[in-house]
């Protein structure tokens, strides 16, 4: 499980949920998650990248794809507070 955390500009950390490996890899294949990210390595998604991911989802019309919708819920939560996402591998 890749655990996702909301990081606010004040430095607080809140668990959002997680992604299974197959889900993560499918999102990469769909062009939603950048190919440079590795499921087994920690990484951070900054606000600019989160906004770009939301734009890509909309442009590709993938809002109703179940895997994408799962991620999109996290992206909306983080965008609402202008935060970032810390992804931590198990």
Phi, psi and omega in degrees: 000132173264110182277135181248135181232140172279129175244120181272168179294344176272358177089005178285154184232127181228130179291128178264321186152206182206172178233134172283158184301315181296322177297313179302312181295322177296321178294327175293314180298328179280357178080019180269313176261132181301138182297341182288343182277141183245131180304330185264008179231139178295146175205167180234136174255115179278165184306318180300317180289324177297316178296321178294322178297316178299318179297315180299319179299315180295314181298326180273355180065036185259013184303329183264358175292125185304319179294319181290319180299323178300311178293319182301324178299321177293316182298318178296318179300315182290318180298325183298333180246013179055042182261191175231171179244126170261123178255124183239122180282145176284000000 
